Amino acid sequence: MAERITLIEGSATARPLPDTCCGIVTAIECGFHLHTRQDFLAAAFRALRPGGRF
């Protein structure tokens, strides 16, 4: 599935992604580790394209 999926490792709140570039953002068992969930959610929803899934 390498031609369909891109995995990026990095900070949950400072990813080098352009706005609205992701169709899906997956975050499993990580939200409670973040200093501020608000920053994480803002970054996740910034990356989602319209109609994307979180």
Secondary structure as UniProt FT lines:
FT   TURN            2..4
FT   TURN            19..20
FT   STRAND          22..24
FT   HELIX           31..33
FT   HELIX           37..47
FT   STRAND          48..53
//
